[in-house]
Amino acid sequence: MHGEYKVPGGKLVVVDFEVEDGRLRHVRVAGDFFLEPDEALEEIDRALEGAPADTDAKALAGRIESALPEGTVMFGFSAEAVGVAVRRALARATTWSDYDWQLIKDGPHAPELHMALDEVLTREVAAGRRKPTLRFWEWDRPSVVIGSFQSLRNEVDPDGARRHDVTVVRRISGGGAMFQEPGNSITYSLYVPEALVHGMPFVDSYAYLDDWVLGALGGLGVDAWYQPLNDIASKGGKIAGAAQKRVSAHGSAVLHHVMMAYDIDAEKMTEVLRIGREKLSDKGTKSAQKRVDPLRRQTGLSREQVMDAMVATFRERNGLTEDTLTDEELETAHELAVTKFGSRDWTARVP
């Protein structure tokens, strides 16, 4: 069996082994990581030898850590990363290079239609009717997108939303509320087979699916990192927030979508969103204005230049083919936009 795991912001871990009588045998760990002393690699192999094949990644990491020589230095990976690679091998997980990635850049669309497209395209990937896809959004109006489980009244100030003509919609993924205006955000979705993140802890899948973004930002001179669970951050504050949803439709797929702040009217945001003191203190800041560090300020580049750099990084790493929405996908999404995402029943389902 063969498993690979690219540590977000780190190195590639590769593991090869066989399963005999329910246990790992002939284990060989490799990768482009750094490890001292040399003999520690043999100890890692020995620690995994004979482990029950149903051992989870955390327990595998425990076996490795207890076997490492004193003073061992692991750079670019960890004992748990090796455990994840083993679990991915056992689950026959895929890698980025296993897929023919598609790129969709269209619009602008209404917020309700964007919500519907996310559901439709994820189901299409799950059913095998669409190849894994990266989609960039264009918005046709200001909006607030609240998480699937958030209380509408707790998150949105209705007077502020009316005053600023902001449309409020609810997405199918969890997470927090996001405020955006056309031209001020960079929003994208990844629709991927569940096999791409199979065997990973849920929290790791967030960073794994956005590792290419950190690479793109680094190329633009932005020192960014993933702040668990779902934020992309820099020294100045939050750059982006991510959310996920697992979908089953004759198969399984993951929706992973991200809203990045290119620019922001922070005063307007605080008039539309009910940003509580507890949330602000949890982020270690005193005001909503200080929580977000837009990419326009950090890069000095146009929004289009930032997006072009992101696409170029993804294409260089994984390949990317230009694509469009099909007539069937659009028809289904337009119907959902009316019957579900544009309805008061859905938007206020958690009052």
C-alpha positions in Angstrom: 0.0 0.0 0.0 1.2 3.5 -0.8 0.2 6.7 1.0 1.2 10.4 0.6 0.5 13.4 2.8 1.8 16.9 2.0 2.0 18.7 5.3 0.4 22.2 4.9 3.2 24.6 4.9 5.6 21.7 5.3 7.0 18.7 3.4 5.8 15.5 1.7 5.5 12.3 3.7 5.4 9.0 1.8 4.8 5.6 3.3 4.8 2.2 1.7 3.8 -1.0 3.5 1.8 -4.2 3.3 -1.0 -5.5 5.5 -0.7 -9.1 6.7 -3.1 -10.6 9.2 -4.5 -7.2 9.9 -1.1 -5.6 10.8 1.3 -3.3 9.0 4.4 -5.1 7.6 7.5 -4.1 5.7 6.9 -0.4 6.5 9.1 2.2 4.7 8.7 5.9 5.4 10.3 8.5 3.1 9.8 12.1 2.0 11.5 15.4 1.4 11.4 16.4 5.1 14.4 16.9 7.3 15.2 14.5 10.2 18.1 14.2 12.7 19.7 11.9 13.5 19.7 9.7 10.4 18.9 6.5 12.4 15.6 8.1 13.6 14.1 7.1 10.2 14.7 3.4 10.9 13.1 3.8 14.4 10.0 5.3 12.7 9.7 2.3 10.4 10.2 -0.1 13.4 7.6 1.7 15.5 5.0 1.2 12.8 5.9 -2.4 12.1 3.2 -4.7 13.4 0.8 -1.9 14.3 -2.9 -3.0 13.9 -4.2 -1.8 10.6 -7.2 -0.1 12.3 -4.9 2.1 14.5 -5.8 5.8 14.1 -3.3 8.5 13.1 -3.0 9.8 16.7 -2.2 6.4 18.1 0.3 5.7 15.3 2.0 9.0 16.2 2.2 7.9 19.8 4.0 4.7 18.7 6.5 6.8 16.7 7.1 9.4 19.4 7.8 6.8 22.0 10.4 5.2 19.7 12.4 8.3 18.6 15.9 8.7 20.0 16.3 11.5 22.5 17.0 14.8 20.8 15.4 13.9 17.5 14.6 16.9 15.3 11.7 16.6 12.8 11.5 19.6 10.4 8.7 19.9 7.9 6.7 17.0 9.2 5.6 15.3 12.5 4.9 11.9 13.9 1.2 12.6 13.4 1.8 13.5 9.7 3.3 10.0 9.3 0.2 8.6 10.9 -2.0 10.5 8.5 0.0 9.2 5.5 -0.6 5.6 6.8 -4.3 6.2 7.2 -4.5 7.6 3.7 -2.8 4.6 2.3 -5.2 2.3 4.1 -8.2 4.3 2.8 -6.7 4.4 -0.7 -6.9 8.2 -0.7 -6.0 10.1 -3.8 -3.7 13.1 -4.4 -4.1 16.4 -6.3 -2.3 14.9 -9.3 -4.8 12.1 -9.7 -7.4 14.6 -11.1 -8.1 16.7 -14.2 -8.9 20.0 -12.5 -11.4 22.4 -14.0 -11.5 26.2 -13.6 -14.8 28.2 -13.7 -14.7 32.0 -13.7 -18.1 33.5 -14.6 -20.8 35.8 -13.4 -21.5 38.1 -11.7 -24.4 36.2 -10.0 -26.9 37.0 -7.2 -26.0 35.7 -3.8 -28.8 33.1 -3.8 -27.5 31.6 -7.1 -23.9 31.4 -5.7 -25.3 29.4 -2.7 -27.2 27.1 -5.1 -24.2 26.6 -7.4 -22.2 25.4 -4.5 -24.7 22.7 -3.6 -25.3 21.7 -7.2 -21.6 21.5 -8.3 -20.7 19.6 -5.1 -23.4 17.0 -5.9 -22.2 16.8 -9.5 -18.7 16.0 -8.4 -19.9 13.4 -5.8 -22.0 11.7 -8.6 -19.0 11.7 -10.9 -20.7 13.9 -13.5 -18.3 16.8 -13.0 -14.5 16.7 -12.7 -13.0 18.3 -9.6 -13.4 22.1 -10.0 -12.1 25.4 -8.7 -14.7 28.2 -9.1 -14.1 31.9 -8.5 -17.2 33.9 -7.7 -18.3 37.3 -8.9 -21.0 39.1 -6.9 -23.7 41.3 -8.3 -24.5 43.1 -5.1 -23.5 43.6 -1.4 -24.4 40.6 0.8 -24.0 38.8 4.1 -23.6 35.1 4.0 -24.3 33.4 7.3 -23.3 29.8 8.3 -25.8 27.0 8.1 -26.3 26.8 11.9 -26.1 30.5 12.8 -29.0 32.5 14.3 -30.2 35.1 11.8 -31.1 37.6 14.4 -27.9 37.1 16.4 -25.7 37.7 13.3 -27.4 40.4 11.2 -28.7 43.8 12.1 -31.8 44.1 9.9 -31.8 47.9 10.0 -28.2 48.1 8.9 -28.8 45.6 6.1 -31.8 47.6 4.8 -30.0 50.9 5.1 -27.1 49.6 3.0 -29.2 47.4 0.7 -27.4 44.2 1.7 -28.9 40.9 0.7 -28.7 38.2 3.4 -28.4 34.5 2.5 -27.6 31.3 4.3 -25.1 28.7 2.9 -25.1 25.0 3.4 -21.7 24.9 5.3 -21.1 25.9 8.9 -18.9 28.6 10.1 -19.4 32.3 10.7 -21.0 35.3 8.9 -19.2 37.0 6.1 -19.8 40.5 4.7 -18.8 41.4 1.2 -19.3 44.0 -1.5 -18.6 43.5 -5.2 -14.9 44.2 -5.9 -14.0 44.0 -2.3 -13.7 40.2 -1.9 -12.1 37.2 -3.5 -14.3 34.2 -3.1 -13.7 30.7 -4.4 -15.0 27.2 -4.0 -13.3 23.8 -4.4 -15.5 20.9 -5.3 -13.4 17.8 -4.6 -13.9 14.0 -4.2 -13.9 13.0 -0.6 -11.0 10.6 -1.4 -8.7 13.6 -1.7 -8.9 14.3 2.0 -9.7 10.7 3.2 -7.8 9.7 6.3 -7.1 13.2 7.4 -8.4 14.7 10.6 -11.2 17.2 9.8 -9.1 20.2 10.9 -6.1 19.1 8.7 -8.3 19.0 5.6 -8.9 22.8 5.8 -5.2 23.6 5.7 -4.5 20.9 3.1 -7.1 22.2 0.7 -5.8 25.8 1.0 -2.0 25.1 1.0 -1.9 26.3 -2.6 -3.4 29.6 -1.5 -0.6 30.2 1.1 1.9 29.5 -1.7 0.2 32.1 -3.9 0.2 34.7 -1.1 3.8 34.0 -0.3 4.7 34.6 -3.9 3.0 38.0 -3.6 5.1 38.8 -0.5 2.3 38.2 2.0 3.4 36.2 5.1 0.3 34.2 5.7 -0.5 31.0 7.6 -3.5 28.8 8.5 -5.0 29.6 11.9 -7.1 26.6 13.0 -9.8 25.8 12.4 -10.6 27.8 9.4 -8.8 31.2 9.1 -6.0 32.4 6.9 -4.2 35.0 8.9 -1.2 37.4 8.7 0.5 39.6 11.3 -2.0 42.4 10.6 -5.1 40.2 11.1 -7.4 37.8 9.3 -7.2 37.6 5.6 -9.9 34.9 4.9 -12.3 32.4 6.4 -13.0 29.0 5.1 -16.0 26.6 5.5 -16.7 23.0 4.4 -19.6 20.7 3.7 -19.5 17.0 3.0 -22.1 15.8 0.4 -23.2 12.3 -0.7 -24.8 11.7 -4.0 -24.0 8.2 -5.4 -20.5 9.1 -4.0 -19.0 11.6 -1.6 -17.5 15.0 -2.3 -16.3 18.0 -0.2 -17.3 21.6 -0.7 -14.5 23.9 0.5 -15.2 27.6 0.0 -13.3 30.7 1.1 -14.0 34.4 1.2 -10.9 36.6 1.2 -10.9 40.3 2.1 -9.3 42.2 -0.8 -10.7 45.5 0.5 -13.3 46.2 3.1 -15.6 49.0 4.5 -15.2 48.0 8.1 -17.5 50.7 9.4 -20.3 49.4 7.1 -19.6 45.9 8.1 -20.1 46.7 11.8 -23.4 48.3 11.0 -24.7 45.2 9.2 -23.2 42.5 11.3 -23.8 42.0 15.0 -20.2 41.3 15.9 -20.2 40.4 19.6 -17.6 41.4 22.1 -16.9 37.8 22.9 -16.0 37.0 19.3 -13.7 40.0 19.1 -11.9 39.2 22.4 -11.5 35.6 21.2 -9.5 36.9 18.3 -7.3 39.0 20.6 -8.5 42.3 19.1 -10.5 45.3 20.3 -12.4 46.2 17.2 -13.8 44.7 14.0 -11.7 47.1 12.0 -8.6 45.5 13.4 -9.7 41.9 12.8 -9.3 42.0 9.1 -6.2 42.8 7.0 -7.2 43.2 3.4 -5.0 42.0 0.5 -5.2 45.4 -1.3 -3.2 47.0 1.5 -0.8 44.1 1.9 0.0 43.6 -1.8 -0.7 47.0 -3.5 -2.0 44.9 -6.4 -5.4 45.0 -8.2 -7.9 42.4 -7.3 -7.5 40.8 -10.7 -3.7 40.6 -10.3 -4.1 38.7 -7.0 -6.7 36.3 -8.5 -4.4 35.7 -11.5 -1.5 34.9 -9.2 -3.8 32.4 -7.3 -4.9 30.7 -10.6 -1.3 30.5 -11.8 -0.1 28.9 -8.5 -2.9 26.3 -8.6 -2.2 25.6 -12.3 1.5 25.2 -11.7 0.9 22.7 -8.9 -2.1 20.7 -10.1 -2.9 21.6 -13.6 -6.1 23.5 -14.6 -8.4 23.5 -17.6 -10.8 26.3 -18.5 -14.4 25.2 -18.1 -17.9 26.6 -18.0 -21.1 25.7 -16.2 -23.4 23.4 -18.1 -27.0 24.3 -19.0 -28.2 21.6 -16.7 -26.2 22.8 -13.8 -27.4 26.4 -14.3 -31.0 25.3 -14.7 -30.9 23.3 -11.5 -29.1 26.1 -9.6 -31.6 28.7 -10.7 -34.4 26.6 -9.5 -32.7 26.0 -6.1 -32.0 29.7 -5.8 -35.7 30.4 -5.9 -37.1 27.4 -4.0 -34.4 27.2 -1.3 -31.8 29.8 -1.0 -34.0 32.7 -1.8 -36.8 31.6 0.6 -37.4 33.0 4.0 -37.9 29.4 5.3 -34.2 28.6 4.6 -32.6 32.0 5.4 -34.5 32.1 8.8 -34.4 28.4 9.5 -32.4 29.3 12.7 -34.2 32.5 13.7 
